[in-house]
Amino acid sequence: MSFNLIKTVENGLMYVEAVPSGWEVNGILSWPTSGNIERFRSNANSLPGGIWITCPCVVMSAHKTFREAIHMESLPEMLSTGRKDEKIRFLREGTKRIKDAPKVPRSQ
């Protein structure tokens, strides 16, 4: 399996994440609600299970490795829509921290 860079919009905020390709099916992203999300996310063979939430998404790009996907996740051009007022939120950071697009990239 491979990894996809996905984008979702929820409550007016754009979320961008690298996830295993098996988490996205026909424009629907499944996301774990508990457990070690980073471990799930970095495992190419990870598949949705248990009680995972779902939301519409757009696949922005596909990558062979998690490292490639993470690199693309941090590029400003992958995140920005050009709107000065846009906010980017990363799913794994939850709702506690919001980042302005100009402050990206972040290091892993």
C-alpha positions as CSV (number, residue, x, y, z in Angstrom):
1,M,0.0,0.0,0.0
2,S,1.0,3.6,-0.3
3,F,0.1,7.0,1.3
4,N,-2.2,9.8,0.2
5,L,-2.0,13.4,1.0
6,I,-5.6,14.4,1.8
7,K,-7.4,17.6,2.4
8,T,-10.7,18.0,4.2
9,V,-12.7,21.1,5.3
10,E,-14.6,21.1,8.5
11,N,-16.3,24.2,10.1
12,G,-14.6,26.4,7.6
13,L,-11.1,25.1,8.5
14,M,-8.9,23.2,6.0
15,Y,-7.2,20.0,7.3
16,V,-4.2,18.5,5.5
17,E,-2.7,15.1,6.4
18,A,-0.6,12.3,5.0
19,V,-2.5,9.0,5.6
20,P,-2.3,5.4,4.4
21,S,-4.2,5.0,1.1
22,G,-6.6,2.5,2.7
23,W,-8.0,5.3,4.9
24,E,-9.6,7.0,1.8
25,V,-12.3,5.3,-0.2
26,N,-14.3,7.1,-2.9
27,G,-13.7,10.5,-1.4
28,I,-14.4,9.5,2.2
29,L,-11.6,9.6,4.8
30,S,-11.7,7.4,7.9
31,W,-9.8,8.7,10.9
32,P,-9.1,6.9,14.2
33,T,-10.7,8.3,17.4
34,S,-8.4,6.6,19.8
35,G,-5.1,4.7,20.1
36,N,-1.7,5.7,18.8
37,I,-2.8,7.7,15.8
38,E,0.8,8.4,14.7
39,R,1.5,4.6,14.7
40,F,-1.6,3.9,12.6
41,R,-0.9,6.8,10.3
42,S,2.7,5.8,9.5
43,N,1.8,2.1,8.8
44,A,1.0,1.7,5.1
45,N,-1.0,-1.4,5.9
46,S,-3.2,0.3,8.5
47,L,-6.9,0.0,7.6
48,P,-10.0,1.6,9.3
49,G,-11.4,-0.4,12.2
50,G,-13.3,-0.1,15.4
51,I,-15.1,3.2,15.8
52,W,-13.4,5.6,13.3
53,I,-15.0,8.8,12.2
54,T,-15.5,9.6,8.5
55,C,-15.6,12.8,6.5
56,P,-15.5,13.9,2.9
57,C,-11.9,14.5,1.5
58,V,-9.9,15.2,-1.6
59,V,-6.8,13.3,-2.4
60,M,-4.2,15.8,-3.3
61,S,-1.3,13.4,-4.2
62,A,-0.2,9.8,-3.7
63,H,3.2,8.7,-2.4
64,K,5.1,5.4,-2.0
65,T,6.5,6.2,1.4
66,F,5.3,7.9,4.6
67,R,8.4,10.1,4.5
68,E,7.5,11.4,1.0
69,A,3.9,12.1,2.0
70,I,5.0,13.9,5.2
71,H,7.4,16.1,3.2
72,M,4.6,17.1,0.8
73,E,2.3,17.7,3.8
74,S,4.6,20.5,5.0
75,L,5.0,22.4,1.7
76,P,3.2,25.7,1.8
77,E,1.9,25.3,-1.8
78,M,0.2,22.1,-0.8
79,L,-1.6,23.9,2.0
80,S,-2.4,27.3,0.7
81,T,-5.4,28.3,-1.4
82,G,-4.1,31.8,-1.6
83,R,-6.6,33.3,0.9
84,K,-4.8,35.5,3.4
85,D,-7.3,34.7,6.1
86,E,-7.2,30.9,5.8
87,K,-6.3,28.8,8.7
88,I,-4.7,25.4,8.5
89,R,-5.3,22.7,11.1
90,F,-3.6,19.4,11.2
91,L,-5.8,16.5,12.2
92,R,-3.4,14.9,14.5
93,E,-3.0,18.2,16.5
94,G,-6.7,18.1,17.3
95,T,-8.6,21.3,18.0
96,K,-6.2,22.8,20.5
97,R,-3.8,24.4,18.0
98,I,-4.5,26.4,14.8
99,K,-1.7,27.4,12.5
100,D,-1.7,30.3,10.1
101,A,-0.6,29.1,6.6
102,P,2.4,31.5,6.4
103,K,3.9,29.8,9.5
104,V,4.1,26.5,7.7
105,P,6.3,24.4,7.0
106,R,6.8,22.5,10.2
107,S,9.6,20.1,10.8
108,Q,9.0,16.4,11.6
